[in-house]
C-alpha cells in the first residue's frame, strides 16, 4: 500500500480515500467533519447512522479511536475513512492525548489497508 500526503482542499481532492476526523456520534458536526459531510451529501450522513446502529448497536457516543469506512458520494474521493478523534485534547494540554491520537492513526491505517 502506498500512502501519499498532500496539501489540498480535502472536499475537492480526487483520491481513493480521505480521512475524516469524525464526531463521536458520527454526525456531521462542524469544522472539517461538517465540511466533508456537506460536500458528500445527505447519503453520507445516512450511511454513517446506519453503520452506527448496525456496527455499534446504536450507541450515542463512539469511543476515541473507533473508525468506519463509507462511500464518498458527492466527493471526488471514492471512500471516506472516519476516525473518532480526541475532542480538543491537543489544545488543553491533556497529557493523555498522545496515545489516544496515536490509536486514531493506527485505526486509520488499518482501515486504509482494508
Secondary structure, 3 states (H helix, E strand, C coil): CCCCCCCCCCCCCCEEEEEEEECCCCCCCCHHHHHHHHHHCHHHHHHHHHHHHHHHCCCCCCCCCCEEEEECCCCCEEEEEEEECCCCHHHCCCCCHHHHHHHHHHHHHHHHHC
